[in-house]
Amino acid sequence: MIQFVNVTKVYENGLRALNNVNLQVAKGEFVFIVGESGAGKSTLIKLLLKEIEPTSGALFVNDRNLSHMKRKEIPFYRRGMGVVFQDFRLLPDKTVYENVAFAMEIVEASRKEIRRQVPAVLSMVGLASKANHYPGQLSGGEQQRAALARAIVNNPSILIADEPTGNLDSATAREIMKIINMINHRGTTVIMATHAKDIVNSMRKRVVTFHKGTIISDQEKGEYYFED
């Protein structure tokens, strides 16, 4: 489903963020991406979202080389992905329901589809009773649940989570991970960048470790690992 082939990314300032990375992620996999700050995790995600281009090498998603994708095709490509960030990125002037519905409006879903799908997804993440609340009225964990609902409401094939538990206490983080794990069990491929050692070690998923732009470890049922 996802394949990095000899991917290198060097920024204009000379920073080599990724160095000859080869990585394959199969449909339905759950993969943790770990490593110290500056290891290349964010660059990997930006490449997947086609926010930046590789300096060399190729990136394939669903057998398509992203470098051959036209600019006008990028929004349609991104519709197949759900993205969750550490800082939630909810629209403050919209209710929880409206935030989630907005993701469906962007893809021109019908009002009937929105009325059916949004309540179902809010129920899935445990926010049915908070549909009419605004982000400022929610706890951090509730805001992240809303962000998750928005990310999955269009049934994406891939969920990218960039430090989704970074601003949460440990108990709330575990609840968020239960939801992400449930989403994965429904067939969505999950790629999650994180520094959360306890979460990584407890879930026993595939763990890919980066160090200075290079993959130094790729373990099934792995643990949080750094090479000194």
Secondary structure as UniProt FT lines:
FT   STRAND          2..10
FT   TURN            12..13
FT   STRAND          16..25
FT   TURN            27..28
FT   STRAND          30..34
FT   TURN            37..38
FT   HELIX           41..48
FT   TURN            49..50
FT   STRAND          56..61
FT   TURN            62..63
FT   STRAND          64..65
FT   HELIX           66..68
FT   HELIX           71..73
FT   HELIX           74..78
FT   TURN            79..80
FT   STRAND          81..85
FT   TURN            86..87
FT   TURN            92..93
FT   HELIX           96..106
FT   TURN            107..108
FT   HELIX           111..124
FT   TURN            125..126
FT   HELIX           128..130
FT   TURN            131..132
FT   HELIX           135..137
FT   HELIX           140..152
FT   TURN            153..154
FT   STRAND          158..162
FT   TURN            164..167
FT   HELIX           170..185
FT   TURN            186..187
FT   STRAND          189..193
FT   HELIX           197..203
FT   STRAND          206..211
FT   TURN            212..213
FT   STRAND          214..219
FT   TURN            220..221
//
